[in-house]
Amino acid sequence: MPTQTITTYAVAGMSCGHCKATLTKVIGELDGVTGVEVDLDRGQVTVSSSAEPDDALIAEVVDEAGYEFTGRA
């Protein structure tokens, strides 16, 4: 059975269901990503992936979506 890598990132600027849906979509479309959980209260996004995630690529899509990627939580 393949192993899953779980990585949590801090993301600023998320405040509503639309934010959650947008980030779930853009991060979920990246290669290797198998799941995305957005926690608006904590300002965190937890990414499940089939391999070590590319932090720079995740930061790029988060920033392009209009949010502020601040690194691993």
BELSUL-V917030 format. One record per pair of residues at least 6 apart in sequence whose C-alpha atoms are under 6 Angstrom apart, sorted by the first residue. I is the first residue (numbers start at 1). GAP is how many residues later the second one is. D is the distance in Angstrom with one decimal. If there is no record, write none. Layout:
# BELSUL-V917030
i = <I;I>
gap = <GAP;GAP>
d = <D;D>
This chain:
# BELSUL-V917030
i = <4;4;5;5;6;6;7;7;8;8;8;8;9;9;9;9;9;10;10;10;10;10;10;11;11;11;11;11;12;12;13;20;24;32;32;33;33;34;34;35;35;36;36;37;37;38;59>
gap = <45;46;43;44;41;42;39;40;37;38;64;65;35;36;62;63;64;33;34;60;61;62;63;32;33;57;58;59;31;56;54;18;12;17;18;15;16;14;15;12;13;10;11;8;9;7;10>
d = <5.7;5.1;5.6;5.2;5.7;4.6;5.6;5.3;5.6;4.2;5.8;5.5;5.5;5.2;5.6;4.1;4.7;5.9;4.6;5.4;5.6;5.8;5.0;5.4;5.6;5.5;4.6;5.7;5.9;4.9;5.3;5.8;5.6;5.3;5.2;5.9;4.2;5.4;5.0;5.8;4.8;5.8;4.7;5.7;5.0;4.5;5.5>
